[in-house]
Every structure is written in C-alpha cells, then in structure tokens.
Amino acid sequence: MNTTFVGLKLKNPIILSAGPWSRDGLSIKRALEAGAGAVITESIVSDAILDVRPRIAYNGSGAQNIRLYSDIQIEGWEREMEIAKSAGGIVIASISGHTPSELAYLASKMEHFGADAIEISVSNPMGESLEILASDADQMYRIIKEVVEHVDIPVIVKLSQTATNIAKVAKAAKKAGAAGVSAINSIRCILGVDIETGEPMLPTYGGYSGAPIRPLGLAAVATVSQTVNIPICGIGGIENYKNALEYMMLGASAVQVGTTVMINGFEKIREIVEDLDRWADSKGIKSVAEIRGKALTHLKSFDEMKVEPVISHSNHEPCREDCKACVKGCIYGAITRLESDVEIDKNRCTGCGVCIFVCPEKKLSLRW
Ligand SMILES: Cc1cc2nc3c(=O)[nH]c(=O)nc-3n(C[C@H](O)[C@H](O)[C@H](O)COP(=O)(O)O)c2cc1C
C-alpha cells in the first residue's frame, strides 16, 4: 500500500521514527533494508552530548526514556547520511533546538547532506523549556518559518500531545509553510516506583511511549485532521498493522513506529509492512488515500450525540462457570447471575456499555 506524504512518494506508509534505533547511518540502512517506507534520524542538535546510563525503562507495555538526542555532531552526519542513503530509500532528518537560527542552520546542513525532508522536534519531556515552546503557537510559527525559508525540502513539524491546543500549533505550522505535521512525541512521565526501596524506575522524568500512549496519539491525529488541512503522520504506540490503519482511518497519510522496533528489532518493520500489504491486497486497496480519514465520518462532537434508549441484552449463550465480570462491573446493580446466563433489569440498566467490554464471552450487546 503506497502513499504520498509531504510530496514524498513512499512505497509503504511505515516510517521509522526518530530515536536511538536511527542513531547513525548503519541503523538507518538496516531499517530501510527491513522495508521501512522512510526513516527519520534521531534528533540532531547543535551541542551533542553523551547519554546518561541507564536511560530506558520498560514495564511490558509502555517505556520511559531519558535519551537525549543524537550523540553525533552535525558535521559527523555527512558521513552517516552517505551510509544511510547507500541503501536507497527516503531519509528524513530530525532536528531539535531552542532558537530559529540554530534550527535553520541544522536544517540547511542536513539538506546539504542529502536529507529528503526535515522533521522539527521541539518537545522534550525531560525538560520544561521545550515543552512550553511546543505549546506556544506564535513562537513555533517564527521557528518553522525560519527553517522553511532556509531549505528547499519539505519541513514537517512534530507536535507534542501536551500542547495546550494542538490544533492551534498545527495551524501555525501550516501558516509558517510546513508541508506536514507528525503527532505525537513521547509524553512526560514517571513509569513507576519500587515501593520497597522508594526509587523511581529512572532517576528523572522521561518520555512515555509504546502501546499505552496510542489512544492519545489517535486523538491528536483526529483533532488535527478535523481542524487543519495539512498532511499528517501518526505516531504513538503502533505495534501492528491494525494500529497503523487506525491512525490512517483518522486522517494520517503515513505513520511512525518507535518503541515496538526498540523492543522487537528491525524485523518488526517487515512484519508490519507485510501484514498491511496482505490486508490491503485482500480488500483491493492500493493506496492509503483510499482509506484515509474513513473513521472521521463516524466521529461526532459531543454536542451531536443523541441519547438513545439502548440497554444491555444477553444473547443467552452459556456464561463461563463462576464468571461474574458483568455483575461486578455494573455500577447500576442491573445484572444478576443465573444458572448459565444473566438477567438484566431493564429499569436499572442505563446503557453505559461497561458490561459489553468486560464479558469474556462477548455475549452482551446494547440494543433498543
Ligand atoms: C528511547 C527513545 C528515544 C527517542 N528519541 C527521540 C528523538 O531523538 N527525537 C524525537 O523527535 N523523538 C524521539 N523519541 C520519540 C519517538 O520518536 C516517538 O515519537 C514516540 O516514542 C512515540 O512513538 P512509539 O510509541 O511508537 O515509540 C524517542 C523515543 C524513545 C522511546
């Protein structure tokens, strides 16, 4: 399934996001060889510093990272880009910084080294200054405009989920000449605390990524799709082709994967690409454009919601022995467990929907 994003023709919509998995030419080459539609470099900054150790924690579903940008100086990226581009394929340079001139300098250098596009990443869950900047539409406008004026390649702006008004920042990006936006970056978090020692999993705040942030990424992409006419790349918690499709059906033209590749290796890219192609072939779909935004037509504003008098119904298939999941999950006290079925009190059920999701047999549904 091919796609076009910010004018770049991608053989598939699966892009490897900015992170340590794309820290140098060799890693980028490996990701392209694993089938990625494009790869984004780890964020390049003007003052590269060494990493702290440890810097990543994982709890089986979500990750916290305190990795701070590429540790290769901008000059070193000339060689890395040569290696990266030797595989053929599209390489997007991620840059980060505080000032318009700093970012414009990094962008034009990376354009000169062969980058096909620039992604500006200005949110950083570890410190506060960039998070504040990521919410400031006026300052973002100034930064983006400066970068856009210094390069001839497309400029993408990576949005932060914590921006107070993500649509306003996306509008500023468009007005400043950005060719597209990507959303979302990782989100400031503390993954957990060891209650025996009192130690947090990592000794400072970090960026939350992986499956648990997917609902936040989906909402960010849908919000931007509904408010700004600009190409969008969806990011956050994508673990398989279905997750990628969710983002595209909410308006994304392409998607990025990060944490799942960090945990499962580069072959994960191939798996997602192949599964997506199989799905598209089975439906006769050739391009993302055919399904992009399909879910948006079903997405209403809260004000448009109608109160329909639906209540829970059982299909009368036998319940699991001793299962009382729906009884426990009914805060309205409307469900009683019978011998092998449940009884729903029509006068008490308010049609909230919880029982539908907790029933392991999927035997309940909401109807009139
Ligand atoms: C270890 C790690 C390092 C990251 N480094 C960067 C970075 O240098 N620049 C950037 O824009 N995003 C960075 N990210 C954020 C990812 O690109 C991505 O936006 C985020 O992880 C959400 O996607 P995911 O859930 O698929 O990982 C990093 C994420 C992780 C986990």
The ligand as a Tripos MOL2 file, in Angstrom:
@<TRIPOS>MOLECULE
LIG
   31    33     1     0     0
SMALL
NO_CHARGES

@<TRIPOS>ATOM
      1 C1         14.3670    5.8150   23.5370 C.3       1 LIG1
      2 C2         13.6100    6.8700   22.7560 C.ar      1 LIG1
      3 C3         14.2940    7.9220   22.1630 C.ar      1 LIG1
      4 C4         13.6060    8.8680   21.4090 C.ar      1 LIG1
      5 N1         14.2960    9.8830   20.8130 N.ar      1 LIG1
      6 C5         13.6360   10.8040   20.0650 C.ar      1 LIG1
      7 C6         14.3390   11.8120   19.3680 C.ar      1 LIG1
      8 O1         15.5700   11.8730   19.3450 O.2       1 LIG1
      9 N2         13.5990   12.7290   18.6950 N.ar      1 LIG1
     10 C7         12.2460   12.7070   18.6300 C.ar      1 LIG1
     11 O2         11.6290   13.5440   17.9950 O.2       1 LIG1
     12 N3         11.5620   11.7090   19.2420 N.ar      1 LIG1
     13 C8         12.2240   10.7740   19.9460 C.ar      1 LIG1
     14 N4         11.5140    9.7610   20.5470 N.ar      1 LIG1
     15 C9         10.0520    9.7210   20.3850 C.3       1 LIG1
     16 C10         9.6360    8.7670   19.2560 C.3       1 LIG1
     17 O3         10.1240    9.1770   18.0070 O.3       1 LIG1
     18 C11         8.0990    8.6450   19.1770 C.3       1 LIG1
     19 O4          7.5470    9.9100   18.8980 O.3       1 LIG1
     20 C12         7.4930    8.1360   20.4830 C.3       1 LIG1
     21 O5          8.3260    7.1460   21.0460 O.3       1 LIG1
     22 C13         6.0940    7.5800   20.2870 C.3       1 LIG1
     23 O6          6.0830    6.5120   19.3650 O.3       1 LIG1
     24 P1          6.1600    4.9440   19.8350 P.3       1 LIG1
     25 O7          5.1130    4.7380   20.8540 O.co2     1 LIG1
     26 O8          5.9750    4.1660   18.5630 O.co2     1 LIG1
     27 O9          7.5360    4.7560   20.3890 O.co2     1 LIG1
     28 C14        12.1960    8.7940   21.2870 C.ar      1 LIG1
     29 C15        11.5170    7.7470   21.8910 C.ar      1 LIG1
     30 C16        12.1930    6.7790   22.6230 C.ar      1 LIG1
     31 C17        11.4290    5.6410   23.2510 C.3       1 LIG1
@<TRIPOS>BOND
     1     1     2 1
     2     2     3 ar
     3     2    30 ar
     4     3     4 ar
     5     4     5 ar
     6     4    28 ar
     7     5     6 ar
     8     6     7 ar
     9     6    13 1
    10     7     8 2
    11     7     9 ar
    12     9    10 ar
    13    10    11 2
    14    10    12 ar
    15    12    13 ar
    16    13    14 ar
    17    14    15 1
    18    14    28 ar
    19    15    16 1
    20    16    17 1
    21    16    18 1
    22    18    19 1
    23    18    20 1
    24    20    21 1
    25    20    22 1
    26    22    23 1
    27    23    24 1
    28    24    25 2
    29    24    26 1
    30    24    27 1
    31    28    29 ar
    32    29    30 ar
    33    30    31 1
@<TRIPOS>SUBSTRUCTURE
     1 LIG1         1 GROUP 0 **** ****
